Each structure stands twice: as C-alpha cells, then as structure tokens.
C-alpha cells in the first residue's frame, strides 16, 4: 500500500482528469490544467535548478502566447469563451508545466485498462442511443463532444489504445473493442482522425522495424502537397478576397455547382482557412498578428507588412473559425517564434517517448497517439485542442511521473 503523499494527490488529480477526457462538456478533464496553472509559480520557485526541457519549452510557449494576447486583446484573458475556443491550448498543455517534476511508481497499465473499459462502455451506450435516434443517414456521431472532429479525435486515441492491447495480448475482447471503436470512429465522419490513426499505426511499425526514414518521407510528402495547393490557392484567395469580401461558398459554386458537403470542406480549407493563416504569417512572420487574431475578420492589418503587423479590427470573436491546420494557425497568430516553441515541445515529447521503455504498452500507445496528433494537425487545429490533445498530454504526464518513479526506485535499489 502506497503512502498518502502530495504526489499521490497530484497523480489522483491527473487520473480524474484522464477519465474526464471522454467528454468536452463535462468539465473534469481541465482539472489538472487548472491545478497546474495555479501551482506553476511555486514549482518553478522550488525546482528552478532542475527544470525538465519539456517544462521549459511549454513555459516558453505560454510566455509567448500570453504576452501576445496581452498586447492584442488583454480582455480575452477574462472571458471564458477565449479558453474554450481561441485560447484552448492553455487548457491542453498546462499539465506539462508541473507534473513532469513529480515521480511515483504505480500500475499505469492497470489504469489504462480501466480507462479503456470505462470509455468503450460509455461510448458504446452513446452510439446505441445515437443509432436509434439518428435523424438522417448523413448524421455524424459526436459522442460527448460538440463537434464530429472532436469526437473523431478522441475515438482515434481510444482506438489506438485498443490496438496496442490487442497487439500485446492477442485477445478477442481487445480485438472486438478495436473493431467497435473503428466503427464508431467511421460514424463520426472525421476523415482527419481516421488518417491520423492509420498513419500513427503505420509509423509505429516503421519505428519497430527501424524504418523511420519512411515516416519522414510521408510527413514531408504531406507538407509538399499542401504547399503545392497553397501555391495555387493563395493567389486566388487574395484576388477575390475570399472569406472577407467574396463568400467562400460563392467562389466554390462558381467552379463546381454540384459540389457535395465533404468536397466543399476541402475547398474551404484550401481557399479560405489555410490562406487566412498564411496571410497573417506573411504580414508578421516573426511574432504573428496576435494570439486569437485569426478569426477576427475582416482583417484590419496595421504595421509594417512583411516585418510586424497586428490585426486592429474592433470587436473580438471567440469561435471555431480557425485555420483548420495547427501549424499554419500558430504561424499566423504567433509567428516563427511561437511555431518553433511549439516544435520544441513536440521534439521533447517524441524524444521522451522513444527513449523510455519502462512500460512498452504505454510507450507504444503514446507513440501512436503522438503521430496521430501530428497528422491530424495537418487537417484541423488538433495539436492544441483539448478534445484531441488533452488525453494524450495527461497520459504523457502520467507516464513521465511513472518513469521518474521507476528511475528513482532503481537508483535507490542501486
């Protein structure tokens, strides 16, 4: 039986938050984030000589973002909608500010199995209810989230857990859970979530076979395709002032009058969402145009174009009208400074996962989930979204605590 210590309390808070990630409406999952934000100054004061890299770069990203929003619109910090929409990363990454300082040896695999049983059971019941009350065959399954992509992102995370347990145990119950989660994921109609899961699993096999060169080739191919699209679409966006003068739907119907909803979404990304982020980046490449500025349209950019500009539009908006691309979104609002801070966090995450195999089940789940997020973020604003990022971040924090505890136990036993 473990002693009742402050570390046990913090670990329990993380566990409650982890189970709470099944929903975007029942606010248990942000609990570790709120605790982290409140206690971060104390941890930094007490542990200032031994700050883990991932904590440092997370703090740097927060510092850049908070300074940016204070300059752009300080009132946003006192608006709940800001944290739910434009500033959602504040919730998503906050656990990384304090929990990597802690160490505790516990049965993390047992915790994951309990989470898996809980989440699959809840979502199976929700899906049965959805199936019996579906208005149309085109309706998408959203579970306990407001948006189908949010539900898809969570279910892709859950499916990855099922896959790893099935791979380890070769058990029919895990195989059935895997198939069930895949089916529910398909019903969300979230193509980015499905792509992220598939490539996450493919990259996992590349990693196991020491073929990570192919992972790099695929990621650079995705970037090359999207750059090619933007080379074509950005001049059209500027010419027609799409989304700010000409309606994106008006433009779409001039080129394809019979377009369906799914194809229209691709056009919207290529000719509206992505170019918006790119426009802000081109105007202010180093610092961006202000954290939270991308959806404040029509833009009223002031400053020195190509060096530093900010969006001076009056009346701020908090909604989901983001760039639908995590990397372009950060480049537009926070510039290269914010982008490289985010990239540094991602590198720290990857390095920790691949270099710590104290529990290979959890390591495998985190590896698949990491690349799932990386790929999804090319199609949506996923890497900073609580519905998609928070389950991964909380599990990563739990594993960091577990690894720290294992290393300390090994050192003591010498």
NORCORFEN-V755270 format. One record per pair of residues at least 24 apart in sequence whose ideal C-beta (glycine too) atoms are under 7 Angstrom apart, sorted by sequence separation. I is the first residue (numbers start at 1). GAP is how many residues later the second one is. D is the distance in whole Angstrom. If there is no record, write none. Layout:
# NORCORFEN-V755270
I&GAP&D + I&GAP&D
This chain:
# NORCORFEN-V755270
248&24&4 + 282&24&7 + 284&24&5 + 292&24&7 + 295&24&6 + 284&25&4 + 155&26&6 + 159&26&6 + 283&26&4 + 284&26&7 + 295&26&4 + 295&27&6 + 294&28&6 + 155&29&6 + 156&29&6 + 242&29&6 + 243&29&4 + 294&29&6 + 366&29&6 + 155&30&4 + 242&30&5 + 366&30&6 + 61&32&7 + 152&33&6 + 155&33&6 + 243&33&6 + 366&33&6 + 237&34&6 + 58&35&6 + 236&35&6 + 237&35&7 + 294&35&6 + 152&36&4 + 151&37&5 + 153&37&7 + 156&37&4 + 160&37&6 + 233&37&5 + 362&37&5 + 58&38&4 + 59&38&6 + 120&38&7 + 152&38&3 + 155&38&7 + 156&38&7 + 159&38&6 + 163&38&6 + 233&38&5 + 237&38&4 + 294&38&5 + 58&39&6 + 119&39&5 + 294&39&5 + 148&40&5 + 153&40&5 + 156&40&6 + 160&40&6 + 293&40&6 + 55&41&6 + 148&41&6 + 149&41&5 + 152&41&3 + 156&41&4 + 229&41&5 + 234&41&5 + 292&41&7 + 54&42&6 + 55&42&6 + 148&42&6 + 233&42&6 + 291&42&5 + 141&43&6 + 149&43&7 + 289&43&7 + 290&43&6 + 291&43&6 + 359&43&7 + 149&44&7 + 230&44&6 + 234&44&6 + 288&44&6 + 289&44&6 + 358&44&7 + 55&45&5 + 116&45&5 + 230&45&7 + 288&45&5 + 358&45&5 + 54&46&6 + 116&46&7 + 141&46&4 + 142&46&7 + 277&46&4 + 288&46&4 + 140&47&7 + 141&47&5 + 276&47&6 + 288&47&4 + 349&47&6 + 356&47&5 + 52&48&5 + 140&48&5 + 230&48&6 + 277&48&7 + 287&48&5 + 352&48&7 + 358&48&5 + 112&49&6 + 116&49&7 + 140&49&4 + 274&49&6 + 286&49&5 + 273&50&5 + 278&50&6 + 281&50&4 + 285&50&6 + 286&50&6 + 287&50&6 + 288&50&6 + 327&50&6 + 273&51&4 + 274&51&6 + 277&51&4 + 281&51&5 + 284&51&6 + 285&51&6 + 286&51&6 + 326&51&4 + 273&52&7 + 277&52&5 + 280&52&4 + 329&52&5 + 244&53&5 + 280&53&7 + 325&53&6 + 47&54&5 + 243&54&6 + 244&54&4 + 274&54&6 + 277&54&6 + 278&54&7 + 281&54&7 + 43&55&5 + 244&55&7 + 269&55&5 + 277&55&4 + 324&55&7 + 326&55&5 + 124&56&7 + 276&56&7 + 324&56&5 + 325&56&7 + 326&56&6 + 37&57&5 + 40&57&4 + 120&57&5 + 127&57&5 + 324&57&6 + 326&57&4 + 33&58&5 + 36&58&4 + 40&58&6 + 43&58&6 + 323&58&6 + 326&58&6 + 36&59&5 + 39&59&6 + 322&59&4 + 120&60&7 + 30&61&5 + 33&61&4 + 36&61&5 + 120&61&7 + 123&61&6 + 33&62&6 + 36&62&5 + 32&63&5 + 36&63&7 + 14&81&7 + 14&85&6 + 10&89&7 + 10&92&6 + 11&93&5 + 7&95&5 + 11&95&7 + 8&96&7 + 15&96&6 + 19&96&6 + 7&97&5 + 18&97&6 + 22&97&5 + 19&99&6 + 22&100&6 + 26&118&7 + 25&119&6 + 24&120&7 + 23&121&4 + 24&121&4 + 22&122&6 + 24&122&6 + 24&126&6 + 22&132&7 + 21&133&7 + 226&152&7 + 222&156&6 + 204&160&7 + 207&160&6 + 204&163&6 + 204&164&5 + 201&167&6 + 200&168&4 + 203&168&5 + 200&169&7 + 200&171&4 + 199&172&6 + 200&172&4 + 197&175&6 + 200&175&7 + 196&176&4 + 199&176&5 + 196&177&7 + 196&179&4 + 195&180&6 + 196&180&4 + 193&183&6 + 192&184&5 + 192&187&3 + 192&188&5 + 168&193&6 + 164&197&6 + 164&200&5 + 164&201&5 + 161&204&5 + 164&204&7 + 87&205&6 + 160&205&6 + 86&206&4 + 160&208&4 + 86&209&7 + 160&209&5 + 82&210&7 + 157&212&6 + 160&212&6 + 157&215&7 + 76&216&6 + 156&216&6 + 72&218&3 + 71&219&7 + 72&219&6 + 73&219&6 + 68&220&7 + 72&220&6 + 72&221&6 + 68&222&6 + 69&222&4 + 68&223&4 + 69&223&6 + 153&223&6 + 65&226&5 + 153&229&6 + 149&231&5 + 86&232&5 + 85&233&4 + 154&233&6 + 85&234&6 + 153&234&6 + 154&234&7 + 157&234&5 + 85&235&6 + 153&235&3 + 157&235&7 + 82&236&5 + 81&237&4 + 150&237&4 + 154&237&6 + 72&238&6 + 150&238&7 + 79&239&7 + 76&240&6 + 145&242&6 + 73&243&5 + 109&250&6 + 112&250&7 + 108&251&6 + 109&252&5 + 109&253&7 + 108&254&6 + 68&266&6 + 65&269&6 + 64&270&6 + 64&273&6 + 65&273&7 + 64&274&5 + 61&277&7 + 64&277&6 + 61&280&4 + 60&281&5 + 61&281&6 + 57&284&6 + 61&284&6 + 57&287&4 + 58&287&6 + 57&288&5 + 108&290&6 + 54&291&7 + 57&291&6 + 108&291&7 + 92&292&5 + 92&293&7 + 54&294&4 + 92&294&5 + 108&294&5 + 53&295&5 + 54&295&7 + 89&295&3 + 91&295&5 + 88&296&6 + 106&296&6 + 88&297&6 + 92&297&4 + 96&297&6 + 100&297&7 + 104&297&5 + 105&297&7 + 54&298&7 + 88&298&5 + 92&298&5 + 95&298&6 + 99&298&4 + 103&298&6 + 104&298&7 + 91&299&7 + 95&299&6 + 102&299&5 + 93&300&6 + 100&300&5 + 105&300&4 + 92&301&6 + 96&301&7 + 99&301&7 + 103&301&3 + 104&301&4 + 105&301&6 + 95&302&5 + 99&302&6 + 102&302&7 + 103&302&4 + 105&304&5 + 103&305&5 + 29&357&7 + 29&361&5 + 24&362&7 + 32&362&6 + 24&363&5 + 21&369&5 + 21&370&4 + 18&373&7 + 21&373&7 + 18&376&5 + 17&377&5 + 18&377&6 + 14&380&6 + 18&380&7 + 14&383&6 + 14&384&6 + 11&390&6
